[in-house]
């Protein structure tokens, strides 16, 4: 995080969207979560130069899914922000790098679980630079091969939306 960036918080404004992903209003992130208002999120699968996937454990202080593992970097799309803008911003912030290529959009889906709903845009990016993950987002990280990740899917506790996005990504690739 650079000195010019403010930490994203419960007060961050989000676009609220309908079942067709059309903006119908705005609300602070904390209110969107508390009232289960549908908003937008991005998921970015980051691969290194050796084609391994960046995997991390979220910090205990995260508002959603604290201390769980994730195979995506990403987060909420701010009010007025596009999925593409959010994907690049989130990938650079969480990986602790700058100058990434624009993440490639793959597909979108509506994530719905009890008390949670958001439109999700899945992207992929190649990060050939050394990473320096954002300490307030990432408690631990590594790069895993596809096979190593597959071995850990049933052994580690994963964020449910990321697990769903990964399942859909595997189907999408077939």
TATALIN-V683536 format. One record per residue. N is the residue number from 1. RES is the residue in one letter. OMEGA is omega in degrees with one decimal (none if undefined). NEAR is the number of other ideal C-beta (glycine too) atoms within 12 Angstrom. Layout:
n=N res=RES omega=OMEGA near=NEAR
n=N res=RES omega=OMEGA near=NEAR
This chain:
n=1 res=X omega=178.4 near=23
n=2 res=X omega=179.9 near=13
n=3 res=X omega=-178.4 near=6
n=4 res=X omega=-177.6 near=6
n=5 res=X omega=174.2 near=15
n=6 res=X omega=176.4 near=12
n=7 res=X omega=179.0 near=20
n=8 res=X omega=-170.6 near=30
n=9 res=X omega=178.2 near=19
n=10 res=X omega=179.2 near=20
n=11 res=X omega=179.5 near=18
n=12 res=X omega=-179.0 near=27
n=13 res=X omega=178.6 near=25
n=14 res=X omega=168.9 near=36
n=15 res=X omega=174.7 near=32
n=16 res=X omega=-173.3 near=30
n=17 res=X omega=178.4 near=30
n=18 res=X omega=-176.8 near=17
n=19 res=X omega=177.5 near=13
n=20 res=X omega=178.5 near=11
n=21 res=X omega=174.5 near=24
n=22 res=X omega=-179.6 near=13
n=23 res=X omega=179.7 near=23
n=24 res=X omega=179.4 near=17
n=25 res=X omega=177.9 near=19
n=26 res=X omega=177.7 near=22
n=27 res=X omega=173.1 near=27
n=28 res=X omega=-177.6 near=25
n=29 res=X omega=-179.4 near=31
n=30 res=X omega=178.5 near=20
n=31 res=X omega=179.0 near=19
n=32 res=X omega=179.3 near=34
n=33 res=X omega=-175.9 near=28
n=34 res=X omega=-176.9 near=15
n=35 res=X omega=-179.4 near=18
n=36 res=X omega=178.0 near=18
n=37 res=X omega=-178.3 near=29
n=38 res=X omega=-179.7 near=32
n=39 res=X omega=-176.3 near=43
n=40 res=X omega=176.3 near=42
n=41 res=X omega=174.1 near=45
n=42 res=X omega=176.4 near=43
n=43 res=X omega=-178.6 near=45
n=44 res=X omega=174.1 near=44
n=45 res=X omega=-177.3 near=43
n=46 res=X omega=177.6 near=45
n=47 res=X omega=177.7 near=32
n=48 res=X omega=-177.6 near=25
n=49 res=X omega=178.9 near=14
n=50 res=X omega=176.8 near=15
n=51 res=X omega=176.5 near=20
n=52 res=X omega=-176.7 near=24
n=53 res=X omega=174.4 near=35
n=54 res=X omega=179.2 near=42
n=55 res=X omega=-178.9 near=37
n=56 res=X omega=171.4 near=37
n=57 res=X omega=-179.3 near=27
n=58 res=X omega=178.3 near=36
n=59 res=X omega=179.2 near=23
n=60 res=X omega=-176.7 near=15
n=61 res=X omega=-178.0 near=18
n=62 res=X omega=179.6 near=26
n=63 res=X omega=-177.5 near=25
n=64 res=X omega=176.4 near=32
n=65 res=X omega=179.5 near=29
n=66 res=X omega=173.1 near=18
n=67 res=X omega=177.4 near=20
n=68 res=X omega=179.0 near=25
n=69 res=X omega=179.9 near=32
n=70 res=X omega=176.5 near=45
n=71 res=X omega=176.8 near=43
n=72 res=X omega=162.4 near=45
n=73 res=X omega=-179.8 near=45
n=74 res=X omega=-178.9 near=45
n=75 res=X omega=-176.4 near=43
n=76 res=X omega=174.5 near=42
n=77 res=X omega=-179.5 near=40
n=78 res=X omega=178.4 near=29
n=79 res=X omega=178.6 near=25
n=80 res=X omega=-178.7 near=14
n=81 res=X omega=175.1 near=27
n=82 res=X omega=174.4 near=21
n=83 res=X omega=-178.3 near=36
n=84 res=X omega=179.0 near=23
n=85 res=X omega=-179.1 near=22
n=86 res=X omega=-179.3 near=39
n=87 res=X omega=179.9 near=41
n=88 res=X omega=-179.8 near=33
n=89 res=X omega=-177.6 near=34
n=90 res=X omega=-180.0 near=40
n=91 res=X omega=-179.9 near=41
n=92 res=X omega=179.7 near=34
n=93 res=X omega=-173.6 near=34
n=94 res=X omega=178.4 near=41
n=95 res=X omega=-179.9 near=39
n=96 res=X omega=179.7 near=28
n=97 res=X omega=171.3 near=29
n=98 res=X omega=179.1 near=18
n=99 res=X omega=175.5 near=13
n=100 res=X omega=169.8 near=31
n=101 res=X omega=178.1 near=22
n=102 res=X omega=176.7 near=21
n=103 res=X omega=-178.0 near=35
n=104 res=X omega=177.2 near=22
n=105 res=X omega=-178.9 near=24
n=106 res=X omega=179.8 near=27
n=107 res=X omega=174.5 near=22
n=108 res=X omega=174.6 near=27
n=109 res=X omega=177.1 near=25
n=110 res=X omega=176.7 near=25
n=111 res=X omega=177.0 near=32
n=112 res=X omega=176.0 near=17
n=113 res=X omega=179.6 near=17
n=114 res=X omega=177.9 near=8
n=115 res=X omega=-177.9 near=16
n=116 res=X omega=174.8 near=25
n=117 res=X omega=176.1 near=26
n=118 res=X omega=170.5 near=40
n=119 res=X omega=-172.7 near=34
n=120 res=X omega=176.9 near=42
n=121 res=X omega=-177.5 near=41
n=122 res=X omega=-179.5 near=37
n=123 res=X omega=174.4 near=38
n=124 res=X omega=179.3 near=34
n=125 res=X omega=174.6 near=38
n=126 res=X omega=178.4 near=25
n=127 res=X omega=-178.3 near=35
n=128 res=X omega=-179.9 near=19
n=129 res=X omega=171.2 near=20
n=130 res=X omega=-179.4 near=14
n=131 res=X omega=175.7 near=31
n=132 res=X omega=-170.5 near=18
n=133 res=X omega=-179.5 near=31
n=134 res=X omega=-172.9 near=30
n=135 res=X omega=179.9 near=18
n=136 res=X omega=178.0 near=21
n=137 res=X omega=-169.4 near=35
n=138 res=X omega=179.8 near=33
n=139 res=X omega=-177.3 near=22
n=140 res=X omega=178.2 near=19
n=141 res=X omega=172.9 near=31
n=142 res=X omega=170.9 near=22
n=143 res=X omega=-179.1 near=26
n=144 res=X omega=171.8 near=26
n=145 res=X omega=176.7 near=19
n=146 res=X omega=-179.5 near=22
n=147 res=X omega=178.1 near=12
n=148 res=X omega=177.3 near=19
n=149 res=X omega=-180.0 near=32
n=150 res=X omega=179.0 near=18
n=151 res=X omega=-175.2 near=13
n=152 res=X omega=-175.8 near=23
n=153 res=X omega=-179.4 near=22
n=154 res=X omega=-176.8 near=11
n=155 res=X omega=-177.5 near=11
n=156 res=X omega=177.0 near=25
n=157 res=X omega=-174.5 near=18
n=158 res=X omega=173.0 near=27
n=159 res=X omega=-174.8 near=33
n=160 res=X omega=-179.5 near=23
n=161 res=X omega=176.5 near=34
n=162 res=X omega=177.3 near=39
n=163 res=X omega=177.4 near=27
n=164 res=X omega=178.2 near=27
n=165 res=X omega=179.8 near=37
n=166 res=X omega=177.2 near=33
n=167 res=X omega=179.7 near=22
n=168 res=X omega=177.3 near=25
n=169 res=X omega=178.5 near=29
n=170 res=X omega=177.5 near=20
n=171 res=X omega=-178.3 near=14
n=172 res=X omega=-178.1 near=17
n=173 res=X omega=-178.2 near=14
n=174 res=X omega=none near=7
